[in-house]
């Protein structure tokens, strides 16, 4: 198993090098960014600790792909496979657990360890063919694939919103809206084939505009009911909801531009760092927005003639 983790470490560092970044500097910046964002979240939001349970669970589930599990079983056998998945999930959880312990969230951190350990006993079965229905059948693939992979997360977001209304806690409702946009942003991690983009009879600007319209429409289908509920029960705070919703849509547009800024390649570490810096220094958000926009136009112009 030691060899396996050494290989994974080399693969991660190779991706960093391919992004033309210094490996040591990248890890230092990532650590500082994670710590800084954690300080901001825990100092301003009471429910940040629950986000630090959801995120490692999400990452752990994502790496538990059935094909990957089958390959690991062939290489290591079932017993070592279980241990490997346990260690892998715990390694992912260590940064989040550390922040939880520092903030004295001992009960939540214990729950995270128990859930992570239990997850290693279950596997995603490739022969399970239940298809989650979506309202996006005739629309581009991002929301079709994204919703089917995250329908449980969407259900949890709705549950948190309902709980916020029941306990009369508006901040918890804002937290659920923030989670909804994080969920939508994750849909744009899927890169389509070059041929799919080429098939659009549009210029780069028209293609991006269509993507933005579809994103705003689909996101509204999913989450405008939440805005409506919170506006009805917390009508005195409706301006905060509208501001948050507007900011969320703005960042969805920025993510769309970032996605196609390196097309047909996947957006790399460099683009991710630029976006992360923007979160820490909001005054440069317009510069980042324009940077990704013009980069995406240049990349798409090679495909869309």
C-alpha positions in Angstrom: 0.0 0.0 0.0 2.9 2.3 0.6 3.8 2.1 -3.1 0.2 3.0 -4.0 0.3 6.2 -2.0 3.7 7.1 -3.3 2.3 6.8 -6.8 -0.7 9.0 -6.0 1.6 11.6 -4.5 3.7 11.7 -7.7 0.6 11.9 -9.9 -0.6 15.0 -7.9 2.8 16.7 -8.1 3.0 15.9 -11.8 -0.3 17.7 -12.4 1.1 20.7 -10.5 4.2 20.7 -12.7 2.1 20.4 -15.9 0.4 23.6 -14.8 3.9 25.3 -14.9 3.9 25.8 -11.1 6.5 25.2 -8.5 5.4 22.1 -6.5 6.6 23.5 -3.1 5.1 26.9 -3.7 1.8 25.4 -4.8 1.5 23.3 -1.7 2.4 26.3 0.6 -0.2 28.5 -1.2 -2.8 25.8 -1.0 -2.2 25.3 2.7 -2.3 29.1 3.4 -5.5 29.4 1.4 -7.2 26.6 3.2 -6.2 27.9 6.6 -7.2 31.4 5.7 -10.6 30.4 4.3 -11.2 28.2 7.3 -10.6 31.1 9.7 -13.0 33.3 7.8 -15.7 30.7 7.7 -15.5 29.7 11.3 -15.3 33.3 12.5 -18.4 34.4 10.5 -20.6 31.4 10.1 -21.9 29.2 13.0 -22.6 26.3 10.6 -19.2 26.1 9.0 -18.4 23.0 10.9 -21.1 21.1 9.1 -19.6 22.1 5.8 -16.3 20.6 7.0 -18.1 17.3 7.4 -19.9 17.4 4.0 -16.8 18.2 1.9 -14.5 15.3 3.0 -17.5 12.9 2.6 -18.2 14.3 -0.9 -14.5 13.8 -1.9 -14.4 10.4 -0.4 -17.5 9.2 -2.3 -16.2 10.7 -5.5 -13.0 8.7 -5.4 -14.9 5.5 -4.7 -15.8 4.9 -8.3 -16.8 1.3 -9.1 -14.3 0.8 -11.9 -11.5 2.1 -9.7 -12.6 -0.1 -6.8 -12.5 -3.2 -9.1 -9.0 -2.3 -10.2 -7.8 -1.9 -6.7 -9.3 -5.2 -5.6 -7.5 -7.0 -8.5 -4.2 -5.4 -7.4 -4.4 -5.7 -3.6 -7.2 -8.1 -2.8 -10.4 -7.4 -0.8 -8.8 -7.1 2.7 -6.1 -4.7 1.6 -8.5 -2.8 -0.6 -10.7 -2.0 2.5 -7.7 -0.8 4.4 -6.5 1.3 1.5 -9.9 3.0 1.1 -10.0 3.7 4.8 -6.6 5.3 4.8 -7.3 7.2 1.6 -10.5 8.6 3.1 -8.8 9.5 6.4 -6.0 11.3 4.5 -8.6 13.4 2.7 -10.3 14.1 6.0 -7.2 15.1 8.0 -7.1 18.8 7.0 -10.9 19.2 7.8 -10.5 17.2 11.0 -7.6 19.4 12.1 -9.7 22.6 11.6 -12.6 21.0 13.5 -10.5 20.0 16.4 -8.8 23.5 16.6 -12.3 25.0 16.7 -13.2 22.6 19.5 -15.9 20.8 17.4 -15.0 17.5 18.9 -18.4 15.9 18.5 -18.7 16.8 14.8 -15.1 15.6 14.2 -15.9 12.3 15.9 -19.0 11.9 13.7 -16.9 12.6 10.6 -14.4 9.8 11.5 -17.2 7.3 12.2 -19.0 8.1 8.9 -15.8 8.0 6.9 -14.9 4.7 8.4 -18.3 3.3 7.7 -18.2 4.4 4.1 -15.3 2.0 3.4 -17.7 -0.9 4.0 -19.9 0.1 1.1 -19.2 0.3 -2.6 -20.8 2.0 -5.5 -22.2 -0.8 -7.7 -21.8 -0.4 -11.5 -24.7 -2.7 -12.2 -27.2 -0.4 -10.3 -29.2 1.1 -13.2 -31.7 3.4 -11.5 -31.7 6.6 -13.4 -32.6 9.8 -11.6 -35.2 11.8 -13.5 -34.3 15.4 -14.2 -36.1 18.4 -15.6 -33.1 19.1 -17.9 -33.5 16.4 -20.6 -33.4 18.9 -23.6 -30.7 21.1 -22.2 -26.8 20.9 -22.3 -25.3 18.1 -20.3 -23.8 19.9 -17.3 -27.0 20.0 -15.3 -28.2 16.5 -16.4 -25.0 14.8 -15.3 -24.5 17.2 -12.3 -28.0 16.8 -10.9 -27.9 13.0 -11.2 -24.7 12.9 -9.3 -25.7 15.3 -6.6 -29.4 14.8 -6.2 -28.8 13.7 -2.6 -26.9 16.9 -2.0 -29.8 18.9 -3.5 -32.2 17.1 -1.1 -30.0 18.0 1.8 -29.9 21.6 0.7 -33.7 21.7 0.7 -33.8 20.0 4.1 -31.5 22.6 5.6 -33.7 25.4 4.2 -36.8 23.9 5.7 -35.0 23.4 9.0 -33.9 27.1 8.9 -37.5 28.1 8.6 -38.7 25.8 11.4 -36.0 27.0 13.8 -36.4 30.6 12.6 -32.7 30.9 11.7 -32.2 33.1 8.7 -28.4 32.6 8.7 -28.9 28.8 8.2 -31.1 29.6 5.2 -28.3 31.8 3.7 -25.9 28.9 4.3 -28.2 26.6 2.3 -28.3 29.1 -0.6 -24.5 29.2 -0.5 -24.3 25.4 -0.6 -26.7 25.4 -3.6 -24.3 27.6 -5.6 -21.3 25.5 -4.6 -23.3 22.5 -5.9 -24.1 24.2 -9.2 -20.4 25.3 -9.6 -19.3 21.6 -9.3 -21.4 20.8 -12.4 -18.9 22.7 -14.5 -16.1 20.4 -13.6 -17.2 18.1 -16.5 -15.5 19.0 -19.8 -17.3 18.0 -23.0 -15.6 16.6 -26.1 -14.1 19.1 -28.6 -16.5 17.8 -31.3 -19.5 18.6 -29.1 -18.5 22.3 -28.9 -17.6 22.3 -32.6 -21.1 21.2 -33.5 -22.5 24.5 -32.3 -23.1 26.8 -35.2 -22.1 29.8 -33.1 -19.3 32.2 -32.6 -17.4 32.1 -29.3 -19.4 35.0 -27.8 -22.7 33.4 -28.8 -21.7 30.1 -27.4 -20.7 31.6 -24.0 -23.9 33.6 -23.9 -26.0 30.5 -24.5 -24.1 28.7 -21.7 -24.8 31.6 -19.4 -28.6 31.7 -20.2 -28.9 27.9 -19.7 -27.0 28.0 -16.4 -29.2 30.9 -15.1 -32.4 29.1 -16.2 -31.4 25.7 -14.8 -30.1 27.1 -11.5 -33.4 29.0 -11.1 -35.4 25.8 -11.7 -33.5 24.1 -8.9 -33.2 26.8 -6.3 -35.6 29.7 -6.9 -38.2 27.8 -4.8 -35.7 28.1 -1.9 -35.4 31.8 -2.5 -39.2 32.1 -2.5 -39.6 30.2 0.7 -37.0 32.2 2.5 -38.3 35.5 1.1 -41.8 34.6 2.4 -40.7 33.6 5.9 -37.9 36.2 6.2 -39.3 39.0 4.1 -37.4 41.6 6.1 -34.1 40.1 4.8 -35.1 39.7 1.2 -32.4 42.2 0.1 -29.7 39.9 1.5 -31.2 36.9 -0.4 -31.2 38.8 -3.7 -27.6 40.0 -3.2 -26.4 36.5 -2.4 -28.4 35.1 -5.4 -26.9 37.7 -7.7 -23.4 37.0 -6.4 -23.9 33.3 -6.9 -25.0 33.8 -10.6 -22.0 36.0 -11.1 -19.6 33.3 -9.9 -21.4 30.7 -12.1 -20.7 33.0 -15.1 -17.0 33.3 -13.9 -16.7 29.5 -13.6 -18.1 29.0 -17.1 -15.5 31.4 -18.5 -12.8 29.7 -16.4 -13.9 26.3 -17.8 -13.4 27.3 -21.4 -10.4 29.5 -20.8 -8.1 26.4 -21.3 -10.4 24.6 -23.7 -10.1 21.8 -25.0 -8.0 21.0 -21.9 -9.4 20.9 -18.4 -9.0 24.1 -16.4 -5.8 23.5 -14.4 -4.3 24.5 -11.1 -3.3 27.9 -12.5 -6.9 28.9 -13.2 -8.0 27.5 -9.8 -5.4 29.6 -8.0 -6.5 32.8 -9.9 -10.2 32.1 -8.8 -9.1 31.4 -5.2 -7.2 34.6 -5.0 -10.3 36.4 -6.2 -12.3 35.0 -3.3 -9.8 36.5 -0.8 -9.5 39.8 -2.6 -13.0 40.7 -4.0 -11.9 44.1 -5.4 -10.0 42.2 -8.3 -13.1 40.2 -9.2 -13.8 42.3 -12.3 -10.2 41.8 -13.5 -10.5 38.0 -13.0 -13.8 38.0 -14.7 -12.4 39.8 -17.8 -9.3 37.6 -17.8 -11.2 34.4 -18.0 -13.6 35.9 -20.5 -11.0 36.9 -23.0 -9.0 33.6 -22.5 -12.2 31.6 -23.2 -12.9 33.6 -26.3 -9.3 32.9 -27.5 -9.6 29.2 -26.7 -13.0 28.7 -28.3 -12.1 30.6 -31.4 -9.7 27.7 -32.3 -12.8 25.4 -32.4 -15.7 27.7 -33.3 -14.9 29.2 -36.7 
